[in-house]
Amino acid sequence: MKAMNILAIDDHVLFRSGLRLLLTDLDSEITFHEASDVADAVRSCADTNIDLILLDFYIPGTDHENNIATVRKNFSDSRLVIVSSEERPDKIIRTLDLGVAGFIPKSSTPDLLIAALKLILAGGVYLPPQILVHTDSNSQEPTKVDILENLSARQREVLFLAMDGNVNKIIARKLDLSVGTVKAHLSAAYRVLGVENRTQALCVASQLELQKQ
């Protein structure tokens, strides 16, 4: 069995060491890589087949949105998860809009961390409780039956790929579509869901337990 490659990018050595110990509960065969920042990660692991990346939200002297973009560019096949002390819903929502596969607060328990990572490695997207509470006030959300009946097969396909953390360019490549066509399908799906963007779609799908058929 191939060992799972996990990369932790965090400027705190102690936190990286703690993650190394915790992740032994995730899989018995793990090769753990670590870096203090994104540039270091690219230098040391760009040629490694990384399965999962845990990226700190705040790394001194860097911009977190640029960090996410750089990681996605250099590790396009990896599942990217933000692990952060940031817990403001607006910041978390903005980060999820960038297409990461999950946002795990550093205040989470070890059991929650492992459960979230298992969900992400299985192809899901982890949403912290703060987001679900923050978006739960919309009384106009459609039912699960409404969504499935009003989405075409292609719209569902594109939507679920987006929910898995794939950006439009990757979805287009996987489905042999133009980026413009992907955007059109997503816009149609968002209208059915009653939302305006990818993160809101993830929240509604999570609340309704909407899954691939």
N, C-alpha and C positions, 0 to 999 in steps of 0.2 A: 504494500500500500504506500502511495506517495505521501510524504510528510507534508502537512499544511504549512505554508509559508506565511507568517504574520509579521507585519512591519509596524512598529510603534514610533511615531514622530512626536516628540515632546521635549521641551528644553529642560525638564526636571529629571535628573538621573534616578532619583528615588522613586518617582512615579513610574518610570519605565521598568524599574526593577520589580515594583509591586505588580505591574501588569504581567510581567513574565511569570511570576508565581501563580497569579490568579488564572492565567490562561491554560494552565495544566489541566484544569477542570473542563476545558472546552473540547480538547481532543488529546488522545494519548500520544499522537505523533505530530509534534509541532516543531518547526524550525523558527526561532524567534530572532527577528532582526530589529535593530533600533537605530534611531538617528535623532540628533538634537534639533534639526530644522529640515525644511523641505530640500534645500540645496544639498545638504549632506545625504539625505535619503536618495536623491537622484544620482549622486556620485557613486554611492555604495551599492545601490540595489536596482538600478535601471535595467540591468540585464538579468535580473532574477524574476522568476515567475511568482509574483506575490499574489496570494489569494485574498488577503484581508489587510487593510491599512487602517490604523487607529491614529487619527490626526488631532493634535491639540488645537483648540480654537484660537487661543492667544499665544503666539510665539513672539517674544520681544524683537523689535526691529523689523517685523514683517507684517504684511497685510493678509488677513485670513482669507479674503476672497481670491487674492492672487495665489495664495498657497493651495487652495482647493483647485483652481484652474490648472496650476502646474502639476499637481499630483494626478489629476484626471488625464492630462496630456501625456504624461510619462508612464502612467500605470493604468492604461485605459481598460484593461481586462480585470482589474482588481475591484473588490467591493470596498468603498471608502466610507468610513464612519468617523464622525466628529465626536471626540470625548472632551468635555469642557466643564469648567466651573460656571460658565454663563448659563443662566436659567430664565432670562427674560423672553417671553413668548415671541415678541417681534423679532428679536435677534435669531432665535431658533428657526422661525418661519422663513426669514430671509436666507438662512443657510440651507435649509431644505430645498428652497427654490433653486439652488445651484446644482441640484441633482445628486446629492450624497444619499447613501443608502440608510442613513440613520444618524440620530443625534442623541448621545448618551451623556447625561449630566454626571459630573464627577462625584456628586452626592449620592449616586445610586448605590445600592447594596451590591456585593459581589454576586449574589444569586441573580439579581436583575440584570447585571452586566452580561453574565454568561447566557441567560435566557434571550436577551436582546441580540447577542452575537449569533446565537444558533438560528434565530429567526432570519437574520440578515444573510447568513451563509446558505440558508435554504431558499434564498431568492426573494425574501420579503424586505420590507422597509420598516425600521423601528421608529415610532413616534413617541416622544416622552409624554407623560401625563399632562404636563403644562399645556401642550398644544391642543390636546383633545378637549380639555376644559375651556381653553381660550376660544375655541371655535364651536362650542356646543350650544350657543345661543341662537343659532339660525333655525327657526321653526319651519322654514320652507324647504327643508331638505327632502329630496324624493325618496321613495321607498326602494328597496332592493329590486322588487319586481318591476317598478317603473324603469329603472336603469337598464336592466337586462332586456326589457321589451323594446326600449327606444334607442338602443345602441346597435349599429350594424356590426357584423362579425369583424370587419376590418377596424372599426372604431374601438371595439373592445380589445383587439390585438394591440393596437397602438397605445391605448390607455394603460394596459397592464405592463407593457414594456416601459412606459414612462414611470409607472408606480414602482417598478423594480430599480429605479435610479438611472435609467438610460437617458442620455441627452438626445435631442432630436436628430443630430447627425448620426449617432449610433443606431437609433431606431430605423432611420432611413436606409442605412447600410444593411441591417438585418433583414428588412422586409423588401429590399430592392425598390424603394420609393424615393422621390425627391424630398428634400427637407420641407419645401413648401406644401407638399401633399401631407406630410406628417403633421405639420402645424394646423392644416385644415381639419384633419381628423381629430386632433386634440381639441381644437376649438369647438367642434361639434359635440365631443364627449363632455367637455366642461359645461356646455349649455344644458345638456341632459342632467348632469350632476348638480346643476345650479351653483357652480363655482366659477372663479375667474382665473385660477392658476393651478399649477401642479401640486403645490403643497396643500391647498384647500381640497383638491381632489383626493389626495392621500388621506386626509382627515375624514372626509365623508366615507370613503371606501373602508377605512378602519372601523368607523362607528357602525357601519351597516354590515361588517364582516363580508365585504364583497371580495370574491376570489375568482381566480381563473376557473372556467368551467371545463 
